[in-house]
Amino acid sequence: MRPIVSQQIKSGDAEIVYRALGEGPHVVLLHPFPANHEFWLPVADALAARYRVILPDLRGHGDSEVGEGPATMDKHAADIARVLDDADIGRTPMIGVSIGGYALFEFWRRHRGRVAALGLCNTKAPADSAEARAGRLQAANDVLERGTEPFFQSMIPRLLGKTTRETRPDLVDGALRMMRKMSPEGVAQVQRGMAERRDSVNTLKTINVPTLLVTGDEDVLTGVNETELMHQHIAGSQLRVIPKAGHYSPWEQPEELGKLLRQFLDGV
């Protein structure tokens, strides 16, 4: 593993921590909920031979504070802009998984001039349905009452593909290790923030930078249908389906994702 530099910055009412490794043109990698920057390390180490990889812990995840109130997409977008400022980055490719993708939709609406290319992995453009929103709010209340462990255990079959769960106990354990860095308050406020997020379907048609869309063939949360919807609306976008991968496809198949992202970034 290449040397990793850790930085801590103030963004609004929260301390945000990000890491950097490698040298060269920048690329920003945003992890999914409820993980942290470690999610990307196997891929980042491969990219770092050519790129300066920036790995934030999103608000409420990993070593970053959650601040007061729901961790909205507005706040995440502002945090990302602060990270770019601190790292002296003007315009750069940005890759996000799940909530990382939700944050990038908001970042695009606010700071599109800073986005050189987009990678949208295992994410979706529509806002939550009323049922999904209610589920998030109930989960937020539950973790505050009962703690996070039952929630994390319940998420494993939804986040990791069947192949990973059956053949890679190390990846299951690693995912749980990342999740356990989140506090009950962090999980609750991040869930509430996701429940509030805006619908981004109309935003898709405005995206005019090189865009890579990725999903896993075993992703039960944001699978091929959601990725096809983005592909139809983002002109010139590329769509790739990763075999034997669920919602955490870069974690489950880092070699495959590393090759795919390297090829995409080299062509930007």
Steps between C-alpha positions, in 0.01 A plus 500: 500500500627847407546765769174672596486862613211590733351850519232646727300808405204695635192505278198675644433345839706182449861388483553313175793261450641400163799299382724534196737256335697482178626772266367639174163636384237498774198273531249509787343172619187515720399191698148362567297495823578374760869456410795744488812574294637147566234371257707637211851409617547183285399696188675821606834328545487381137397845372768675705771382259366763261270729702483704819201331663288702747295293746261694726309351790154642431331690781393257774716215363842377610698775671280790381252662737129506418428853624154615607183372338457281193809448280333636186635485147547878520739448791685216329545712186634789707738263681633367170560854375696575818711188447578610144596847623723360772669259258546784247288326237314703241332259258525123534336165421275383783375147568225421751330183623141503631480802734820617331298518178214685672753755627648536151160584349474788746862597446436509125203732547709737711856467368489339156796708385717299740399161355719371215336157482253292702494141615159400643525156658217302660285811538173636366349831395142488636418624848375251757142384472275579796548141619880514472507837675293366786731200524806724531338712771395189691854359472636831633276475806580132549879545511464774761287268713669164445850579375655447160593130496156358406478758220846418364431126506173556316680702231754233402262299273393824331848647451710196409418266214410136553834385357697721739298390802548133415867505396671801662444514876799734521313760295189457716709551815676799343170662408373459856825644634450815292135530602586475870693827481164679469323613814125459553464877456704486180288222351178677599593841359641356177182296449288810562712695252454234231125496564492874420702484180365659182396305193786511249339352188470841333861575596621206290427680173728788604807278549736574210832361621634146437293271722550138601204310648570183698284246678538144622304212352399402856412854620151477653484871594603689185538242229496502122159671468612808694828510310320469166283798596811713553654368179193603300512857632875575508619553145808297406516317833661156530326219690680202652360212706746332737452124534472335841456836675225661703446859617860526622648404163838684539550327838392161367686509166781758543722360225218524246403851614862611510551403136172659397566828679859520380383454140224760546726757669783453249251587227368819664 
